[in-house]
Amino acid sequence: MTSRDEFRFFHPLRVRWNECDAQGIVFNVNYLLYYDIAVWEYTRALGYRGWADAPEFLTVRAECDFKGSAIFDDEIEIAMRTSRFGTKSMAIAGAIFRGDDLLNVGRLTYVNVLKGTKETAPLDPDYVDRIIAYEMTPPERA
């Protein structure tokens, strides 16, 4: 079970009209967009201020489970935490809440690449150290 107390980082967002489908609920693909927005905000919380100084990653997996529905004008929070480090990759656990109600659980996997390329590279030790210092629960090591 995913709960708010598993996360330190939360990014607030108000659901906009264009993110809703004909049923008046957030269209399913927008949950992945919410996670994408929150990943950069999480990176900023780690102390990176722009693309030039942040590590570069490619998304290799993105999935989510739907637990509830957000609707237009809901105030939601996207929670993120690094759950696992590999040598060249990392997994992010995400969750979307409306208050205490869990609406969505996400899992994202990123592979580190050399700046401006698609050549994979080991994770930057400084980046790993920042995450370990930031997170309440240390990420697993693969």
N, CA, C and O of each residue as an XYZ file, in Angstrom:
568
protein
N       0.848     -1.190      0.000
C       0.000      0.000      0.000
C       0.884      1.241      0.000
O       1.825      1.340      0.788
N       0.591      2.153     -0.854
C       1.334      3.404     -0.941
C       0.649      4.458     -0.076
O      -0.566      4.642     -0.145
N       1.453      5.147      0.740
C       0.896      6.196      1.586
C       1.774      7.439      1.509
O       2.920      7.381      1.064
N       1.222      8.552      1.945
C       1.936      9.829      1.902
C       3.237      9.791      2.700
O       4.211     10.445      2.329
N       3.258      9.030      3.790
C       4.444      9.045      4.643
C       5.655      8.327      4.033
O       6.728      8.322      4.635
N       5.503      7.734      2.875
C       6.625      7.116      2.160
C       7.449      8.143      1.385
O       8.518      7.819      0.868
N       6.957      9.371      1.306
C       7.565     10.379      0.438
C       7.960     11.623      1.220
O       7.292     12.022      2.173
N       9.050     12.219      0.796
C       9.446     13.532      1.301
C       9.041     14.615      0.304
O       8.662     15.718      0.699
N       9.123     14.297     -0.990
C       8.876     15.302     -2.018
C       7.436     15.238     -2.534
O       6.927     14.172     -2.879
N       6.796     16.408     -2.576
C       5.444     16.551     -3.131
C       5.424     17.795     -4.011
O       5.945     18.844     -3.634
N       4.818     17.666     -5.183
C       4.648     18.825     -6.062
C       3.146     19.080     -6.230
O       2.423     18.208     -6.712
N       2.670     20.267     -5.838
C       1.240     20.560     -5.971
C       0.878     20.916     -7.409
O       1.680     21.492     -8.143
N      -0.331     20.565     -7.790
C      -0.823     20.887     -9.128
C      -2.343     20.949     -9.077
O      -2.983     20.128     -8.421
N      -2.912     21.915     -9.765
C      -4.371     22.000     -9.889
C      -4.755     21.459    -11.261
O      -4.194     21.876    -12.275
N      -5.706     20.534    -11.294
C      -6.136     19.931    -12.554
C      -6.778     20.990    -13.446
O      -7.698     21.698    -13.035
N      -6.280     21.079    -14.652
C      -6.792     22.041    -15.636
C      -7.836     21.374    -16.531
O      -7.838     20.156    -16.711
N      -8.715     22.194    -17.083
C      -9.836     21.702    -17.890
C      -9.370     20.846    -19.058
O      -9.967     19.808    -19.341
N      -8.312     21.268    -19.738
C      -7.860     20.550    -20.933
C      -7.261     19.178    -20.616
O      -6.987     18.407    -21.535
N      -7.053     18.859    -19.344
C      -6.514     17.560    -18.960
C      -7.614     16.521    -18.720
O      -7.334     15.356    -18.441
N      -8.877     16.970    -18.833
C     -10.017     16.093    -18.553
C     -10.630     15.565    -19.844
O     -10.578     16.210    -20.892
N     -11.216     14.370    -19.736
C     -11.868     13.758    -20.891
C     -13.362     14.080    -20.886
O     -13.826     14.879    -20.073
N     -14.099     13.466    -21.782
C     -15.538     13.736    -21.913
C     -16.326     13.311    -20.677
O     -17.451     13.767    -20.477
N     -15.754     12.449    -19.853
C     -16.412     12.029    -18.617
C     -16.152     13.012    -17.478
O     -16.700     12.866    -16.386
N     -15.314     14.013    -17.742
C     -15.016     15.013    -16.721
C     -13.920     14.616    -15.750
O     -13.728     15.272    -14.726
N     -13.194     13.539    -16.064
C     -12.090     13.111    -15.206
C     -10.776     13.276    -15.966
O     -10.765     13.393    -17.192
N      -9.678     13.284    -15.227
C      -8.374     13.424    -15.870
C      -8.166     12.251    -16.828
O      -8.278     11.088    -16.442
N      -7.862     12.578    -18.074
C      -7.591     11.568    -19.097
C      -6.341     10.793    -18.697
O      -5.358     11.380    -18.247
N      -6.382      9.479    -18.860
C      -5.357      8.596    -18.299
C      -3.919      8.971    -18.664
O      -3.043      8.876    -17.804
N      -3.643      9.385    -19.881
C      -2.271      9.698    -20.281
C      -1.695     10.878    -19.501
O      -0.476     11.000    -19.380
N      -2.544     11.735    -18.980
C      -2.062     12.909    -18.251
C      -1.397     12.561    -16.924
O      -0.623     13.361    -16.399
N      -1.678     11.400    -16.378
C      -0.992     11.001    -15.152
C       0.508     10.842    -15.412
O       1.322     11.208    -14.564
N       0.881     10.301    -16.576
C       2.305     10.207    -16.915
C       2.899     11.597    -17.136
O       4.063     11.829    -16.810
N       2.123     12.510    -17.679
C       2.581     13.891    -17.813
C       2.816     14.503    -16.431
O       3.807     15.204    -16.228
N       1.931     14.251    -15.498
C       2.111     14.762    -14.136
C       3.414     14.241    -13.529
O       4.151     14.988    -12.885
N       3.689     12.950    -13.741
C       4.950     12.400    -13.225
C       6.148     13.059    -13.894
O       7.155     13.322    -13.236
N       6.056     13.325    -15.177
C       7.153     13.972    -15.886
C       7.410     15.379    -15.340
O       8.562     15.776    -15.165
N       6.359     16.118    -15.075
C       6.497     17.449    -14.476
C       7.169     17.335    -13.111
O       8.090     18.091    -12.802
N       6.711     16.398    -12.302
C       7.222     16.256    -10.942
C       8.669     15.774    -10.908
O       9.402     16.115     -9.979
N       9.095     14.992    -11.893
C      10.491     14.529    -11.908
C      11.437     15.716    -11.997
O      12.456     15.749    -11.307
N      11.112     16.689    -12.838
C      12.003     17.853    -12.916
C      11.961     18.652    -11.616
O      12.998     19.133    -11.158
N      10.791     18.801    -11.020
C      10.693     19.529     -9.751
C      11.456     18.791     -8.653
O      12.068     19.424     -7.793
N      11.425     17.480     -8.676
C      12.210     16.662     -7.741
C      13.703     16.940     -7.957
O      14.454     17.092     -6.993
N      14.127     17.006     -9.215
C      15.525     17.311     -9.544
C      15.911     18.689     -8.999
O      17.014     18.870     -8.484
N      15.008     19.650     -9.114
C      15.258     20.983     -8.548
C      15.387     20.918     -7.029
O      16.211     21.622     -6.445
N      14.583     20.084     -6.393
C      14.658     19.937     -4.936
C      16.005     19.349     -4.509
O      16.442     19.550     -3.376
N      16.653     18.631     -5.408
C      17.978     18.076     -5.132
C      19.080     19.117     -5.308
O      20.247     18.841     -5.029
N      18.713     20.314     -5.772
C      19.687     21.397     -5.889
C      20.127     21.728     -7.302
O      20.966     22.607     -7.494
N      19.581     21.047     -8.289
C      19.919     21.365     -9.680
C      19.016     22.489    -10.161
O      17.817     22.489     -9.881
N      19.582     23.440    -10.880
C      18.817     24.620    -11.283
C      18.580     24.736    -12.780
O      17.877     25.646    -13.219
N      19.138     23.860    -13.554
C      18.916     23.929    -14.995
C      19.447     22.685    -15.679
O      20.109     21.850    -15.063
N      19.149     22.577    -16.948
C      19.573     21.405    -17.710
C      21.093     21.285    -17.761
O      21.621     20.175    -17.826
N      21.794     22.401    -17.733
C      23.250     22.376    -17.882
C      23.938     21.634    -16.744
O      24.937     20.954    -16.976
N      23.426     21.749    -15.517
C      24.122     21.101    -14.400
C      23.468     19.802    -13.939
O      24.035     19.102    -13.100
N      22.315     19.466    -14.452
C      21.622     18.247    -14.037
C      22.067     17.062    -14.894
O      22.407     17.232    -16.065
N      22.063     15.874    -14.317
C      22.360     14.685    -15.128
C      21.324     14.530    -16.237
O      20.225     15.078    -16.154
N      21.682     13.788    -17.263
C      20.763     13.582    -18.387
C      20.317     12.121    -18.394
O      21.135     11.206    -18.304
N      19.015     11.924    -18.501
C      18.431     10.587    -18.454
C      17.502     10.356    -19.634
O      16.938     11.294    -20.196
N      17.354      9.092    -19.996
C      16.340      8.670    -20.954
C      15.347      7.784    -20.210
O      15.740      6.951    -19.392
N      14.082      7.962    -20.490
C      13.047      7.116    -19.897
C      13.057      5.780    -20.626
O      12.990      5.736    -21.855
N      13.142      4.687    -19.865
C      13.098      3.363    -20.477
C      11.854      2.579    -20.064
O      11.531      1.553    -20.662
N      11.156      3.071    -19.034
C       9.908      2.425    -18.610
C       9.071      3.439    -17.845
O       9.589      4.207    -17.034
N       7.782      3.428    -18.113
C       6.844      4.284    -17.388
C       5.513      3.541    -17.315
O       4.952      3.132    -18.331
N       5.031      3.380    -16.100
C       3.757      2.699    -15.919
C       3.045      3.259    -14.699
O       3.670      3.833    -13.808
N       1.735      3.085    -14.670
C       1.000      3.539    -13.503
C      -0.266      2.718    -13.309
O      -0.824      2.151    -14.248
N      -0.693      2.679    -12.062
C      -1.909      1.977    -11.673
C      -2.922      3.015    -11.196
O      -2.593      3.904    -10.411
N      -4.132      2.892    -11.669
C      -5.189      3.843    -11.351
C      -5.984      3.351    -10.143
O      -6.521      2.243    -10.140
N      -6.045      4.198     -9.126
C      -6.722      3.861     -7.873
C      -7.962      4.721     -7.640
O      -8.842      4.357     -6.860
N      -8.024      5.860     -8.319
C      -9.125      6.800     -8.167
C      -9.049      7.806     -9.306
O      -8.167      7.716    -10.160
N      -9.951      8.744     -9.323
C     -10.005      9.718    -10.413
C      -9.916     11.138     -9.898
O     -10.605     11.523     -8.953
N      -9.058     11.906    -10.536
C      -9.032     13.349    -10.302
C      -9.966     13.992    -11.319
O     -10.141     13.483    -12.426
N     -10.560     15.109    -10.935
C     -11.462     15.827    -11.824
C     -11.006     17.288    -11.930
O     -10.132     17.741    -11.191
N     -11.619     18.000    -12.863
C     -11.292     19.403    -13.082
C     -11.282     20.185    -11.772
O     -12.189     20.063    -10.950
N     -10.249     20.980    -11.600
C     -10.046     21.903    -10.491
C      -9.630     21.234     -9.179
O      -9.471     21.910     -8.163
N      -9.452     19.899     -9.197
C      -8.920     19.239     -8.003
C      -7.509     19.752     -7.723
O      -6.737     20.021     -8.643
N      -7.194     19.878     -6.461
C      -5.823     20.167     -6.057
C      -5.186     18.837     -5.692
O      -5.585     18.180     -4.731
N      -4.186     18.455     -6.481
C      -3.516     17.181     -6.269
C      -2.052     17.424     -5.925
O      -1.529     18.522     -6.114
N      -1.408     16.390     -5.420
C       0.023     16.442     -5.144
C       0.670     15.207     -5.754
O       0.198     14.084     -5.579
N       1.762     15.444     -6.475
C       2.509     14.359     -7.078
C       3.721     14.095     -6.188
O       4.575     14.965     -6.015
N       3.789     12.909     -5.635
C       4.881     12.520     -4.747
C       5.894     11.711     -5.548
O       5.525     10.891     -6.389
N       7.181     11.951     -5.276
C       8.251     11.240     -5.980
C       9.328     10.845     -4.988
O       9.590     11.557     -4.018
N       9.949      9.697     -5.242
C      11.144      9.310     -4.492
C      11.937      8.317     -5.337
O      11.373      7.539     -6.106
N      13.244      8.363     -5.176
C      14.087      7.378     -5.838
C      14.004      6.096     -5.026
O      14.276      6.095     -3.826
N      13.629      5.005     -5.681
C      13.446      3.743     -4.966
C      14.584      2.756     -5.184
O      14.796      1.863     -4.363
N      15.329      2.910     -6.298
C      16.394      1.954     -6.592
C      17.452      2.596     -7.469
O      17.144      3.371     -8.375
N      18.702      2.263     -7.187
C      19.819      2.619     -8.047
C      20.381      1.357     -8.680
O      20.570      0.347     -8.002
N      20.647      1.414     -9.971
C      21.464      0.416    -10.636
C      22.814      1.056    -10.890
O      23.130      2.090    -10.302
N      23.599      0.467    -11.742
C      24.885      1.059    -12.100
C      24.689      2.269    -13.007
O      25.322      3.309    -12.821
N      23.793      2.116    -14.004
C      23.535      3.181    -14.972
C      22.086      3.655    -14.949
O      21.717      4.562    -15.695
N      21.283      3.061    -14.118
C      19.855      3.383    -14.120
C      19.346      3.648    -12.722
O      20.020      3.388    -11.725
N      18.137      4.172    -12.681
C      17.471      4.400    -11.397
C      15.974      4.262    -11.587
O      15.437      4.516    -12.666
N      15.316      3.857    -10.518
C      13.862      3.736    -10.524
C      13.281      4.798     -9.602
O      13.805      5.067     -8.521
N      12.198      5.387    -10.055
C      11.473      6.400     -9.294
C      10.099      5.832     -8.962
O       9.403      5.302     -9.828
N       9.723      5.953     -7.697
C       8.370      5.602     -7.274
C       7.577      6.897     -7.194
O       8.059      7.900     -6.669
N       6.376      6.868     -7.710
C       5.528      8.050     -7.673
C       4.146      7.708     -7.167
O       3.717      6.554     -7.205
N       3.464      8.718     -6.697
C       2.074      8.559     -6.271
C       1.394      9.911     -6.422
O       2.017     10.959     -6.250
N       0.128      9.873     -6.739
C      -0.650     11.100     -6.861
C      -1.783     11.034     -5.838
O      -2.552     10.075     -5.774
N      -1.844     12.095     -5.048
C      -2.824     12.175     -3.965
C      -3.728     13.382     -4.137
O      -3.307     14.424     -4.641
N      -4.962     13.231     -3.715
C      -5.884     14.351     -3.493
C      -6.173     14.290     -2.004
O      -6.961     13.467     -1.538
N      -5.515     15.186     -1.263
C      -5.570     15.066      0.196
C      -4.901     13.767      0.605
O      -3.759     13.503      0.227
N      -5.607     12.962      1.371
C      -5.075     11.649      1.767
C      -5.494     10.535      0.817
O      -5.068      9.392      0.982
N      -6.322     10.852     -0.177
C      -6.804      9.837     -1.112
C      -5.747      9.541     -2.170
O      -5.295     10.447     -2.870
N      -5.357      8.288     -2.285
C      -4.414      7.841     -3.300
C      -5.149      7.667     -4.621
O      -6.095      6.885     -4.712
N      -4.715      8.395     -5.645
C      -5.362      8.332     -6.955
C      -4.584      7.500     -7.964
O      -5.171      6.900     -8.864
N      -3.259      7.463     -7.812
C      -2.441      6.819     -8.833
C      -1.097      6.424     -8.226
O      -0.561      7.124     -7.368
N      -0.566      5.301     -8.680
C       0.767      4.851     -8.285
C       1.585      4.683     -9.565
O       1.171      3.990    -10.495
N       2.750      5.327     -9.597
C       3.584      5.274    -10.786
C       4.950      4.671    -10.521
O       5.467      4.729     -9.405
N       5.526      4.092    -11.563
C       6.877      3.553    -11.529
C       7.572      3.992    -12.804
O       7.086      3.744    -13.908
N       8.709      4.643    -12.644
C       9.462      5.168    -13.776
C      10.890      4.656    -13.682
O      11.466      4.616    -12.595
N      11.459      4.266    -14.803
C      12.850      3.841    -14.840
C      13.587      4.692    -15.854
O      13.141      4.871    -16.988
N      14.731      5.216    -15.417
C      15.559      6.079    -16.254
C      16.953      5.489    -16.363
O      17.459      4.884    -15.418
N      17.573      5.672    -17.531
C      18.966      5.292    -17.708
C      19.775      6.571    -17.921
O      19.365      7.465    -18.661
N      20.912      6.640    -17.269
C      21.799      7.801    -17.371
C      22.555      7.750    -18.707
O      23.014      6.689    -19.130
N      22.677      8.900    -19.354
C      23.432      8.988    -20.611
C      24.417     10.149    -20.538
O      24.225     11.096    -19.776
N      25.457     10.059    -21.331
C      26.401     11.160    -21.447
C      25.686     12.346    -22.067
O      24.877     12.179    -22.979
N      25.975     13.528    -21.585
C      25.312     14.757    -22.062
C      25.323     14.826    -23.583
O      26.359     14.637    -24.221
N      24.155     15.100    -24.149
C      24.020     15.300    -25.585
C      24.119     14.045    -26.419
O      24.201     14.123    -27.645
N      24.112     12.867    -25.767
C      24.210     11.605    -26.511
C      23.137     10.647    -26.016
O      22.340     10.977    -25.137
N      23.135      9.467    -26.593
C      22.296      8.376    -26.095
C      23.173      7.239    -25.591
O      22.719      6.103    -25.450
N      24.445      7.562    -25.320
C      25.399      6.580    -24.816
C      25.237      6.467    -23.299
O      25.398      7.446    -22.571
N      24.918      5.265    -22.841
C      24.704      5.069    -21.412
C      26.005      5.255    -20.635
O      27.101      5.024    -21.146
N      25.848      5.677    -19.394
C      27.003      5.942    -18.539
C      26.614      5.656    -17.094
O      25.435      5.714    -16.746
N      27.606      5.346    -16.245
C      27.306      5.145    -14.826
C      26.694      6.399    -14.205
O      26.963      7.519    -14.640
N      25.873      6.193    -13.190
C      25.285      7.320    -12.472
C      26.386      8.162    -11.847
O      27.381      7.634    -11.351
N      26.199      9.469    -11.876
C      27.148     10.400    -11.276
C      27.112     10.221     -9.753
O      26.043     10.314     -9.149
N      28.271      9.964     -9.125
C      28.291      9.780     -7.662
C      27.715     10.983     -6.900
O      27.087     10.799     -5.857
N      27.918     12.203     -7.399
C      27.353     13.383     -6.741
C      25.826     13.330     -6.751
O      25.183     13.677     -5.759
N      25.256     12.903     -7.857
C      23.805     12.780     -7.967
C      23.290     11.743     -6.976
O      22.305     11.987     -6.278
N      23.943     10.600     -6.911
C      23.563      9.544     -5.977
C      23.652     10.058     -4.539
O      22.749      9.825     -3.736
N      24.737     10.752     -4.219
C      24.907     11.297     -2.870
C      23.811     12.292     -2.516
O      23.319     12.300     -1.387
N      23.428     13.130     -3.474
C      22.359     14.096     -3.211
C      21.047     13.391     -2.882
O      20.325     13.794     -1.970
N      20.754     12.349     -3.623
C      19.509     11.608     -3.383
C      19.550     10.921     -2.021
O      18.577     10.978     -1.270
N      20.653     10.281     -1.702
C      20.775      9.597     -0.407
C      20.606     10.593      0.738
O      19.952     10.287      1.735
N      21.191     11.779      0.599
C      21.063     12.809      1.636
C      19.636     13.349      1.726
O      19.200     13.764      2.800
N      18.914     13.348      0.621
C      17.573     13.934      0.565
C      16.482     12.973      1.044
O      15.594     13.362      1.802
N      16.555     11.735      0.603
C      15.466     10.785      0.850
C      15.398     10.327      2.303
O      16.419     10.218      2.982
N      14.194     10.066      2.762
C      13.979      9.541      4.120
C      14.371      8.065      4.183
O      14.902      7.596      5.190
N      14.101      7.343      3.099
C      14.433      5.932      3.008
C      15.463      5.761      1.898
O      15.179      6.101      0.750
N      16.647      5.246      2.203
C      17.657      5.096      1.165
C      17.179      4.181      0.040
O      16.561      3.151      0.308
N      17.454      4.539     -1.208
C      17.082      3.667     -2.324
C      17.819      2.334     -2.261
O      18.944      2.255     -1.769
N      17.172      1.297     -2.764
C      17.814      0.000     -2.872
C      18.951      0.088     -3.890
O      18.950      0.960     -4.758
N      19.902     -0.806     -3.777
C      21.005     -0.897     -4.739
C      20.856     -2.200     -5.500
O      20.714     -3.267     -4.903
N      20.888     -2.108     -6.821
C      20.756     -3.319     -7.651
C      22.117     -3.877     -7.981
O      22.217     -4.893     -8.669
